[in-house]
Amino acid sequence: MKANGAKRKIFNDAVDLLAGAEEVSAPEDGIRMLPIDDIRAFRKHPFRLYEGERLDDMVESIKEHGVLNPVIVWQDGDGFEMLAGHNRQMAGKLAGLTEIPAIVKTDLTEEEAYVYVIETNVIQRGFAELLPSEKAAVLVERYEKVSSQGRRNDILEEIARLNGSDMPETCGHDVHKLKSRDAIGEEYGMTGRNIARYMRVQQLEEPLKERLDDGTLSLVAAVDLSYLSDKEQKTVSGLAEEGKIKLDAKTAKCIRGMAGKVTEKRVLETLGGGKGKKVCAGKSVRLSVDVYERYFSGVKSADVAGIVEEALAAWFGKGGEADVPDGRD
């Protein structure tokens, strides 16, 4: 109960700030004016900062009215880490501010600090507005909170078993995972399978997340590449950056098959970019002229396969009996 109460308090603080409350109650911490340059970004901040017109509007608003809602910072040792207010800090600097009003949190665990980061951004922007990598961060955090109850039930079940009694309505770990995903899926209008895909995206290195966010890497391809080690992902990202490979769905699936053995030389040889023989050739599917013109007019031929695979993944993800396991859950 104590832990749950703490989480509710964290969430309610964030709601009060971002819902535009006129007065923010923070009796144990208070609001302080801090040097704007002394607050560093949160170490695991998964959200992109504002750019363009949105940033310009915030800068103009701060010039005219100042920072109306205090930022939330975490005092960790002698320094301050931003939890909620990265955009206000950046816009404040551009507006010429040297100080910014802040609520200072001191007694937080890293997990609790991360709750601030996630929940305040979701409230401020809305889930639908988030980029794919940002949605992944939110879903992972939400899933871990839901799953904690499942872990508690696992412990209760074990205790009951050790005492030779049955625990009513118990279920195994995999079922807890399924229920957790489905519960989150209902909240966001997504299938449990799609939730699982987004959660895999959290395992990507930053350059690949950026490709996912700017649309040059499909979700299906991103999931496959997430199974590579950090070093292997950097190798693949570097090859794509240099224009030596194209990270479409078929290429990503092929590279995933090399997980644990990915090197620049092997990728190029396998994909036919080096002297070796291309071994990842897939089977072709013929579409009628009418279907192709209806759905793919103006689409680059290299992108058609990825679109088809994503459409099939979305279709079978809805289908109950037709929900074909793909090894990605």
C-alpha positions as CSV (number, residue, x, y, z in Angstrom):
1,M,0.0,0.0,0.0
2,K,2.8,2.4,0.8
3,A,4.5,1.8,-2.6
4,N,1.2,2.3,-4.4
5,G,0.4,5.5,-2.5
6,A,3.8,6.9,-3.5
7,K,3.2,6.2,-7.1
8,R,-0.3,7.8,-7.0
9,K,1.3,10.9,-5.4
10,I,3.9,11.0,-8.2
11,F,1.2,10.8,-10.8
12,N,-1.0,13.4,-9.1
13,D,1.8,15.9,-8.8
14,A,2.4,15.5,-12.6
15,V,-1.3,15.9,-13.3
16,D,-1.6,19.1,-11.2
17,L,1.3,20.7,-13.0
18,L,0.3,19.9,-16.5
19,A,-3.4,20.4,-16.1
20,G,-2.7,24.1,-15.5
21,A,-3.4,24.2,-11.7
22,E,-3.1,27.7,-10.4
23,E,-1.4,26.5,-7.2
24,V,1.0,23.6,-6.9
25,S,1.3,22.0,-3.5
26,A,4.7,20.7,-2.7
27,P,5.1,21.1,1.0
28,E,8.0,18.7,1.4
29,D,10.1,20.1,-1.4
30,G,8.8,23.6,-2.3
31,I,9.3,25.7,-5.4
32,R,12.8,27.2,-5.9
33,M,14.4,29.3,-8.5
34,L,17.4,27.4,-10.0
35,P,20.0,28.4,-12.5
36,I,18.7,27.2,-15.8
37,D,22.1,25.9,-16.9
38,D,22.6,23.8,-13.8
39,I,19.8,21.3,-14.6
40,R,21.0,18.4,-16.7
41,A,18.7,16.3,-18.9
42,F,17.4,13.1,-17.4
43,R,19.7,10.2,-18.0
44,K,17.1,8.1,-19.7
45,H,15.0,10.8,-21.3
46,P,13.3,9.0,-24.3
47,F,11.4,11.9,-25.8
48,R,12.4,14.2,-28.7
49,L,12.5,17.9,-27.9
50,Y,10.3,20.4,-29.7
51,E,11.5,21.9,-32.9
52,G,10.3,24.5,-35.4
53,E,7.1,26.4,-34.9
54,R,6.2,24.6,-31.7
55,L,9.5,25.6,-30.1
56,D,9.2,29.1,-31.4
57,D,5.7,29.5,-29.9
58,M,7.0,28.3,-26.5
59,V,9.9,30.8,-26.7
60,E,7.6,33.7,-27.5
61,S,5.2,32.7,-24.7
62,I,8.0,32.5,-22.1
63,K,9.3,35.9,-23.3
64,E,5.9,37.4,-22.7
65,H,4.7,35.5,-19.6
66,G,7.7,33.7,-18.2
67,V,7.6,30.0,-17.2
68,L,4.1,29.6,-15.7
69,N,4.3,26.0,-14.6
70,P,7.4,25.0,-12.6
71,V,9.6,22.2,-13.9
72,I,10.2,19.2,-11.8
73,V,13.8,18.2,-11.0
74,W,15.4,15.4,-9.0
75,Q,18.2,16.4,-6.7
76,D,20.7,13.6,-7.0
77,G,23.8,14.3,-4.9
78,D,24.9,17.9,-5.6
79,G,23.3,18.1,-9.0
80,F,19.8,18.5,-10.5
81,E,18.3,16.2,-13.1
82,M,15.3,17.3,-15.2
83,L,12.2,15.1,-14.8
84,A,9.5,17.2,-16.3
85,G,10.3,20.4,-18.3
86,H,13.0,19.7,-20.8
87,N,11.2,21.8,-23.4
88,R,10.5,24.6,-21.0
89,Q,14.2,24.6,-20.1
90,M,15.3,24.8,-23.7
91,A,12.8,27.4,-24.6
92,G,13.7,29.4,-21.5
93,K,17.4,29.4,-22.5
94,L,16.4,30.7,-26.0
95,A,14.2,33.3,-24.4
96,G,17.2,34.5,-22.4
97,L,16.3,33.3,-18.9
98,T,19.0,32.6,-16.4
99,E,16.8,31.0,-13.8
100,I,13.7,28.8,-13.9
101,P,11.1,27.9,-11.2
102,A,11.4,24.3,-10.1
103,I,9.9,21.8,-7.8
104,V,12.8,19.9,-6.3
105,K,12.3,16.2,-5.5
106,T,14.9,14.6,-3.2
107,D,13.7,11.2,-1.9
108,L,13.1,9.3,-5.1
109,T,14.3,6.0,-6.5
110,E,15.3,5.9,-10.2
111,E,12.1,4.0,-11.0
112,E,10.0,6.7,-9.3
113,A,11.9,9.4,-11.1
114,Y,11.2,7.7,-14.4
115,V,7.5,7.7,-13.6
116,Y,7.6,11.4,-13.6
117,V,9.4,11.5,-17.0
118,I,6.9,9.2,-18.7
119,E,3.6,10.2,-17.2
120,T,4.1,14.0,-17.5
121,N,4.9,13.7,-21.2
122,V,1.9,11.5,-21.9
123,I,-0.4,14.0,-20.2
124,Q,1.2,16.9,-22.0
125,R,1.3,15.5,-25.5
126,G,-1.2,12.6,-25.6
127,F,-0.2,9.1,-26.6
128,A,-1.3,9.3,-30.2
129,E,1.0,12.3,-30.8
130,L,4.1,10.5,-29.7
131,L,6.7,9.1,-32.1
132,P,7.1,5.3,-32.3
133,S,10.2,5.2,-30.0
134,E,8.4,7.4,-27.5
135,K,5.4,5.1,-27.5
136,A,7.7,2.2,-26.9
137,A,9.1,3.9,-23.8
138,V,5.6,4.6,-22.5
139,L,4.4,1.1,-23.1
140,V,7.4,-0.5,-21.4
141,E,6.9,1.7,-18.3
142,R,3.1,1.0,-18.2
143,Y,3.7,-2.8,-18.8
144,E,6.2,-3.0,-15.9
145,K,3.7,-1.3,-13.6
146,V,0.9,-3.7,-14.6
147,S,3.2,-6.7,-14.4
148,S,4.3,-6.0,-10.8
149,Q,1.0,-7.3,-9.7
150,G,1.6,-10.5,-11.7
151,R,4.9,-11.0,-10.0
152,R,3.2,-10.5,-6.6
153,N,0.7,-13.2,-7.6
154,D,3.5,-15.5,-8.6
155,I,5.0,-15.2,-5.1
156,L,1.6,-15.9,-3.4
157,E,1.1,-18.9,-5.6
158,E,4.6,-20.2,-4.6
159,I,3.8,-19.7,-0.9
160,A,0.5,-21.5,-1.2
161,R,2.2,-24.4,-3.1
162,L,4.9,-24.7,-0.4
163,N,2.2,-24.9,2.3
164,G,0.4,-27.7,0.4
165,S,-2.7,-25.6,-0.5
166,D,-4.2,-24.3,-3.7
167,M,-4.5,-20.7,-4.5
168,P,-7.7,-19.9,-6.3
169,E,-7.6,-18.2,-9.7
170,T,-3.9,-18.3,-10.0
171,C,-2.1,-18.4,-13.3
172,G,1.4,-18.8,-14.7
173,H,3.8,-16.1,-15.6
174,D,3.1,-16.2,-19.4
175,V,-0.6,-15.7,-18.8
176,H,0.2,-12.7,-16.6
177,K,2.2,-11.3,-19.4
178,L,-0.7,-11.9,-21.8
179,K,-3.2,-10.2,-19.5
180,S,-0.9,-7.3,-19.0
181,R,-0.4,-6.7,-22.7
182,D,-4.1,-7.1,-23.4
183,A,-5.0,-4.6,-20.6
184,I,-2.6,-2.0,-22.0
185,G,-3.8,-2.7,-25.5
186,E,-7.4,-2.0,-24.5
187,E,-6.3,1.3,-23.0
188,Y,-4.6,2.4,-26.3
189,G,-6.7,0.6,-28.9
190,M,-3.8,-1.8,-29.8
191,T,-3.5,-5.5,-30.0
192,G,-1.4,-7.4,-27.4
193,R,0.9,-8.4,-30.2
194,N,1.4,-4.9,-31.4
195,I,2.2,-3.9,-27.8
196,A,4.9,-6.6,-27.7
197,R,6.4,-5.2,-30.9
198,Y,6.6,-1.7,-29.6
199,M,8.2,-3.0,-26.4
200,R,10.9,-4.7,-28.4
201,V,11.7,-1.4,-30.0
202,Q,12.9,-0.1,-26.7
203,Q,15.9,-2.5,-27.2
204,L,17.1,-0.5,-30.2
205,E,20.2,1.7,-30.2
206,E,19.4,5.4,-30.7
207,P,20.4,5.7,-34.4
208,L,17.9,3.0,-35.3
209,K,15.2,4.6,-33.1
210,E,15.8,7.8,-35.0
211,R,15.2,5.9,-38.3
212,L,12.0,4.4,-36.9
213,D,10.8,7.9,-35.9
214,D,11.6,9.5,-39.2
215,G,9.9,6.7,-41.2
216,T,13.0,5.3,-42.9
217,L,12.7,2.1,-40.8
218,S,9.4,0.2,-40.5
219,L,8.1,-1.2,-37.2
220,V,8.4,-4.8,-38.5
221,A,12.1,-4.2,-39.5
222,A,12.8,-2.4,-36.2
223,V,11.5,-5.4,-34.2
224,D,13.9,-7.8,-36.1
225,L,16.9,-5.6,-35.6
226,S,16.1,-5.2,-31.8
227,Y,17.3,-8.8,-31.4
228,L,20.8,-7.9,-32.3
229,S,23.4,-6.9,-29.7
230,D,24.2,-3.2,-29.2
231,K,27.5,-3.7,-31.1
232,E,25.7,-5.5,-34.0
233,Q,23.1,-2.8,-34.2
234,K,25.8,-0.2,-34.5
235,T,27.4,-2.2,-37.3
236,V,24.1,-2.4,-39.2
237,S,23.3,1.2,-38.6
238,G,26.7,2.3,-39.9
239,L,26.2,0.3,-43.1
240,A,22.8,1.8,-43.7
241,E,24.2,5.3,-43.0
242,E,26.9,4.7,-45.6
243,G,24.3,3.6,-48.1
244,K,25.8,0.1,-48.3
245,I,22.5,-1.6,-47.3
246,K,18.8,-0.6,-47.2
247,L,17.0,-1.5,-44.0
248,D,13.7,-2.8,-45.4
249,A,11.7,-5.6,-43.8
250,K,13.3,-8.4,-45.8
251,T,16.9,-7.2,-45.1
252,A,16.2,-6.8,-41.4
253,K,14.7,-10.3,-41.2
254,C,17.8,-11.7,-42.9
255,I,20.2,-9.9,-40.6
256,R,18.2,-11.0,-37.6
257,G,19.0,-14.6,-38.7
258,M,22.7,-13.7,-38.2
259,A,22.3,-12.5,-34.6
260,G,25.4,-13.2,-32.6
261,K,27.5,-13.4,-35.8
262,V,26.9,-10.0,-37.4
263,T,29.9,-8.3,-38.9
264,E,30.2,-5.7,-41.7
265,K,31.8,-8.3,-44.0
266,R,29.3,-11.0,-43.3
267,V,26.3,-8.7,-43.8
268,L,27.6,-7.4,-47.1
269,E,28.4,-10.9,-48.4
270,T,25.1,-12.3,-47.3
271,L,23.1,-9.5,-48.8
272,G,25.1,-9.6,-52.0
273,G,26.9,-6.3,-51.4
274,G,30.3,-7.9,-51.3
275,K,31.9,-10.7,-53.3
276,G,29.9,-13.4,-51.7
277,K,26.7,-14.9,-53.0
278,K,23.4,-13.4,-52.0
279,V,21.6,-16.0,-49.8
280,C,18.6,-14.1,-48.4
281,A,16.5,-14.1,-51.5
282,G,12.9,-14.4,-50.6
283,K,9.9,-15.8,-52.5
284,S,8.0,-13.4,-54.7
285,V,4.2,-12.8,-54.5
286,R,2.3,-11.7,-57.6
287,L,-0.3,-9.0,-57.3
288,S,-2.8,-8.2,-60.0
289,V,-2.4,-5.0,-61.9
290,D,-5.7,-3.7,-60.4
291,V,-4.6,-4.3,-56.8
292,Y,-1.1,-2.8,-57.4
293,E,-2.5,0.3,-59.0
294,R,-5.1,0.7,-56.3
295,Y,-2.8,0.5,-53.3
296,F,0.7,1.1,-54.5
297,S,0.4,3.8,-57.2
298,G,3.3,6.2,-56.5
299,V,5.0,3.9,-54.0
300,K,8.6,3.0,-54.5
301,S,8.8,-0.7,-55.5
302,A,11.5,-1.2,-52.8
303,D,8.9,-0.2,-50.1
304,V,6.1,-2.4,-51.3
305,A,7.3,-5.5,-49.5
306,G,7.6,-3.7,-46.1
307,I,4.1,-2.3,-46.5
308,V,2.6,-5.7,-47.3
309,E,4.4,-7.3,-44.3
310,E,3.1,-4.6,-41.9
311,A,-0.4,-4.9,-43.3
312,L,-0.3,-8.7,-42.8
313,A,1.1,-8.4,-39.3
314,A,-1.7,-5.9,-38.4
315,W,-4.4,-8.2,-40.0
316,F,-3.3,-11.4,-38.3
317,G,-2.8,-9.5,-35.1
318,K,-6.5,-9.0,-34.9
319,G,-7.5,-12.5,-35.7
320,G,-7.8,-14.8,-32.7
321,E,-7.3,-18.2,-34.3
322,A,-5.4,-16.5,-37.2
323,D,-3.0,-14.8,-34.8
324,V,0.1,-16.6,-36.0
325,P,3.1,-16.7,-33.5
326,D,6.2,-15.0,-34.9
327,G,8.6,-15.5,-32.1
328,R,8.7,-11.8,-31.2
329,D,6.6,-11.9,-28.0
